[in-house]
Structure formats: C-alpha cells, structure tokens
C-alpha cells in the first residue's frame, strides 16, 4: 500500500476514534481484497483523481484509492466527505 501525502493529511485531520477505527479496518480489508471498493464514482472524484480509482465507504467519507493489478499495489489518495462528492 502506498499512502499519498494527501491521504496522510486527510487521515491526520480525523479526530473521531470511531472513524479512525473504521478507516483502519477498511484499509486492512482493501489490502487483503483490493478490488472490494466500488468503481462507480461521481464525476467530481473522477476529475480529481482519475477514472481508474475506486471508493470505499468509511462513514462519513469515501476513501479514494487505485489498485494496479500488474504491480499488485494499492495507492490511497484521500478521504472525501460524502457531501463534497456530488
């Protein structure tokens, strides 16, 4: 797993222990099963991160990441609040 600076900044801003726990569980799940996230993404997320990204729900956020099966690598881009992704 590769964590971008954007993701690290987003994760550092999460103050809720409950949300942090959800995030940690989701990251472990994605590491084990990288294709579990949805490839159906809002246009705004595709424009910001590219069309190959996936999203996974970490309420109240969408966790945005990309899986490269050739390199067997997950790149985690960021957390997008639900309301910010129309």
Secondary structure, DSSP 4 states (H G I P E B T S, - for coil): -EE-HHHHHHHHT---HHHHHHHHHHHHHHHHSTT-SBS---HHHHHHH-TT-EEEEETTEEEEEEEETTTTEEEEEEEEEGGG--
